[in-house]
Amino acid sequence: MGIVGSLATMNVADLLQFLEVGQKSGILRVRHESITKMIYFEKGIIVGSSSNDPKEYFGQFLLHYGKIDETGLKAGMEKHRQLKVPLGRALVHLGLINDGEMMDLLRERALEIIYELFLWEQADFVFEDNALLPHDLIRIQIKPTSVVMEGIYRVDEWHRYRGRIPSDRIVLGLVPGQSIRDVTVGSQLPKILWYIKKQMTVGEICYNMHASPFHVYSQLYSLLCEGVVQVLDELPPLDNIPLPLTDYREVPDDLLEQAKECIQREEAAEAVDILTKFMELDPNHSEARALLATAESLLVRQIYESSIRPEAIPLLAVSIDALTTTELGPKEGFILSRINGSWDVKSILSICPFREADCLLIIQKLYAAKLIRFVDYGH
């Protein structure tokens, strides 16, 4: 028998313990806005997980922990597509990790996916009792109750971090004359300090670290408490003129009809824009979510057919100095930093921690702004 509910009425700790005690088998789907996480159970034990949040893809997790670099991820994605096997298996095939490392990393990644659920204050869930698990699932073993204490601890810590770093638009700076001591081999701190020196926002640092916000905020909070860095500014939201929510509440059905008509006319970008704004108001609207997936697929196809080829190699069309004076968001900055004159669009997409449609729209925007050009196809 399946169960349906909300984390507002049944928290993650109680939900996990219920499934373990009941020795349930099936799929737990937890949805918050556009993000859906799936936890796979067999007889009350967690045996795997997945997420549609690009920053939680296995490749991004490996980048964060330094198990592979972006060149290795690119090779792994190519082998994954060629052999039609999970990315972990493809990386083992290439000799970039071994079987033991793959299993340990899959377990750690599953834990991180679950831990973030504890930070979600609003989310819906459904447990599909005895649902079939993915046929290519590489099984791990995690007792649900073993994650509860860490999850509760993270909630308390997150509230502390947010007290000093209230948004991802915060810009930090190094405190003159201060330095960090006892940096261990393999520490992420030198990289974080370098990003701070470049005056990246906290959001940009998260993107470039390929890490969950919890881990980045944890290290930034420590640097603030030690007096090594200081808060310099908080940038305004990129979208300063949102449409009034009352407009959406008055005619939500009309908006969905507009989106459907746009899809029928193959006006994909307009449909994506309407549906994205609609879901900001009602993130749990199942029909809007399905339409958004359809519109994004159509948009990706149209971009590839019209303006950008997967094999096209982007190049910077302006100097680095010119880029520093251009207003760019964290996603635009991330993509620009991966343009190296040898990677094609398909390769850049394979290492990006956000959705394919978003990534292509950003590349299209950068091209329209004449910040990039393409080395082939006459661009």
N, C-alpha and C positions, 0 to 999 in steps of 0.2 A: 504493500500500500504506500503510495507516495504522500508527501507532505508539502504544503505550500504555506509561506508566511513572510514575515518581514523581520529584519534584524532589530527594528524598533520594539518588537514585542517578544522576540526570542533571540537572545544574543548569540554570538558565534560560539562561545564556550559551552553554553547549554546545548546548542545544536550539535556540535561535534560529539559531546558526551552522549547525547541521545542516540546518535547513529552508531557509536561504538558499543554501548550497552545493548542495543537492539540487534547487534551483529548484522547490520544492514549491508546489502550489496546494491550498487547502482551508481547514479551520477547526481551529485549535488551541484546545482547551478545557482550562482549568486550574481545578481545584476545590480550595478550602481551606474545610473546614467547610461553612457554608451559602452561601459566596460562589463564584460561577463567573464567570470572565472568558473571553471569546472573542476571539481574534486572527485576523483574516482575511488569508489569503495568496494572492497570484497570482504564480506563477513565482519564488518565493523572496522577494518583496517584500511587506511589510505594507501592506495597503490599507484597513484599518479595524479597529475594535475595538468591543466592547460589554461590559457588566458588569451583573450583577443587584444589585450593591452600590449602594443609592440615593445614597450620597455621591459616586459616580462618574458619576451621570447627567449628561448634557451640560448640563442646566439648572443643576445645582449647581456644575459647573465654571465656567460663565459668571458665576454669582454671586460665586464666589471671586475671579475676576479683574476684577470690577467692570465687566464688559461690559454687564450689565443689572442692574436691581434686582428685588426680589421682585414688584413690581407688573408689571414688564415680563415676568418669567417667567410670571406668572399669565396675562397676555394671550397670550403665546406658546403656552402649553399649550392655551388655548381655541382658538386658530387651528389648532394642530396637530391637535386632535380634529375641528375643523370641516372642514379641507381634506384630512385623512388623509395628511399629508406629514410627513417628519422634522421635529423641532423646529427644527433649523437653518434649514431652508427656510421654516418658518413665521415665524421671527424676521426673516429677510431680507424676506419678504412684508410684514411690519409696518414695515420700515425701521429696526429696532432694531440690526441689524448689516448689513454688506454681504457680497457673495459672497466677497471676498478674506479678510475677517475670519473668516467662517465656516470656510473651508478651513484657515486658520492655527490656529484654535481647535480644530477637529476633530483636527488633527495633534498639537497640544500635549496634548490630552486623551488621545489614544491612547498617547502617550509616558508620561503619568502612570500610566495603567492598567498598562502594561508594567513601568515602574520598580518598582511596588509588588510585582510578582511576585518581584523579587530579595530582598524582605524576608520572603517566605514560606519558612519552614524545612521545613514539611511540606505537601505538596500533591500531588494526582494529576493527571496530564494524559493527554489522548488527542488525537492528530492525525487528523482525518478527511480522508483523501486525496481530493482532487477533489470534496469536498462543495460543494453549491451555496451561494453566498453570499447574504445577504439581498437581495431584489429592489430594495429602496429604499436600498441602501448608497451613501453619498456617498464616493467613493474618494479616498484620500490616497496618498502615496508615502513609505515609510520603509524604509531598508535596515536589516535586523535587527542587523547587526554595529555599526551606528552608535550603538546604545543600550547596548551592553555595558559600555563604560568608565564611563558615568554610573551604570548599575545597580550595578556593583561599588563605586563611590565611595559610593553611598547606603547600602550595607550597612555599610561602615565608619563612616559618620557616624551611622547609626541606633544602633549600639552605644554610641557616645559620648553621644548624647542620652539614652538609657535609663540611663546611669550616673548622671545628675543628676536625671532625671525617670522613676522606675521604673514608674509606672502612670498611667492617665488619671484616677485618683482624687486625684491630688496637687492641693492648693490652694496657690496662690502669693499673695504679697502684695508691695506696693510697699515699697522700702527708704526710710525717711524721709530727706529731704534730697537724694536722688539724682534725677537727671532724664536723659532721653535727648537727645542732641544730633544735629544734622544730619539731621532727619527729612525725607525727600524727599516731593515732591508725589505723591499716590497711594499712599503707604506704608500698609501694614496695621497698623503698630505702634500708632498712636493708638487704634485699635479694640481691639487686643489688650490694651493697657494699661487701657482702660476696663473690659474684662471682668475683668481681674485685680483692679482696684479693687473690683469687685462681689463678689470672692472666689468666682468660678466655678471649678469644677474644670477640669483640663486637658481632660477629655472634653467638658464643656459648651462650652469655648472652641472646640474642634474643630467641634462641631455648629453653633455660631453663626457661625463663619468660613466655613462651607461648604467646608472645605479638607481635604486629606489630612492624616493625623496627621504625616507626615514634614515637611511645610511648617510646621505649627504648632509642632511640637517644635523645629524648627530655630530659629525666632524666639524661642521661650521659652528655649532653651538659651543663645542669645546674650545675652539679657537677664540671665540668671543669671550668666553669666561676666563681664558688665560691672558686676555689682553693683547693677543697677537694681531687680531683684526678688529675692525670697528664698522658700524653701519654708516654708510655715506649718504644713501638716498633710497627712496622707493619710487620706481617709475610708475606712471599712470597706466591703467589697463590699455591694451592696444585698441580695443573697441570702445571708444569714449562715448559713442552715441547709440546705445542699444535701443531697439524698438520697444515701445511700451508693452509691458506684459499684458495689460488690459486688452490690447488689440488682438493678442493671440487667444485670450480667454473668451472673447466674444465670438470669434469665428474659427475655432480650430478645425471644424469639418471643412470649411471653405479652403483653408490652407492645405489640407491633405488633398482636396480635389485639385487645387492649383498644382501641387507637386505631381500628382498623377498625370495631369494634362501636360506638364513639362516633360515628363518621362516619355509620354506617348509622342510628343513632338521632338523627342531626342534632344531636349534642352537640358542636358545633364547638370551643368554647373548651376543653373537656376534652381533645379530640383534639389540639389545638395544643399544649397544655401537656405532654401525654405525649410527643408526638413531638419537641418542642423539647428536652426533657430526655434523651430517647433519643439524639438526635443529638449532644448534648454528649459522650456516651460513644463513639458510633460515627458521626462526621461524614461518612463516606464510604458509608454504607448507602443504596443507590440506592432501595430500596423505601420506606424511611422518608422520604426526601426527596420522593418522588412523593406519598406520603400527606400529608405536611405541606403541599405545594402545594394539594392537594385540600381539606384541612381549612381552610386560610387562605381559600380562595375561598368556601367555605361560610360561614365566620365573617363575612367582609365582607358577604355577601348578607344574613345574619341581622341584623347590626347595622343595616344600612340599612333593613331591613324593620320592625325592632322599635323601636329607641331613638333612632337618629340618622339624619337625612335629609341627603343630600349638599348640599341647598340651605339647610339650617338655619344660622343665623348665631350662633356662640357669643359670649357676653359674660362678662366676669369677674363672679363673684357675690360676691367679697370684695374688700377693699381691697388695694392693693399692699403695705402694711405687714404685713397678715396673711399674704400669700404668703411674705414673707421669713422668717417663723417656721415655715413648713411644710416638712417634709422632702420634697424633690423631686429626682428624678434628672435627668440632662442632657436626656433626651428630653422629660420633662414640662415642664421649664423652657423648652425650645425652643418647644414648642407654645403654652404660655401667653404667651410673648413675641410670638407672631404673632396673637394674638386682639386685633383692633383695632375691633370693632364694625361692620365693613363687609364683611369677608371671610367667605364661607360655608365649610362644612366641605370641600367639593370644592376650593375655592381654597387652603385651608391645606394640604391633602394634596398639591397640585400643587407646592408649594415645599419640602416636608419631605424631609430627606435620609435617610429610613428607610422601611421597607416599609409598604404601605397597611394591612395587618392590624394591625401594631404601632401605627401612628398612631391608628387607630380605637379600639383597646383603651385607649390612653392617654386619648383624649378621653372615652371611656365611663367610665374610672376617675376623671377629673377631675370629670365630671358627678355621679357617684355620691358623691364626696367633697364635693359642693356648692361646689366652687371655681369652677365655671362654670355658666351657665344658657344657654338658647337663647331668642332673641328671638321666634321664631315656633313654629308647631306646638304651641302651648299649653304649652311647657316653661318 
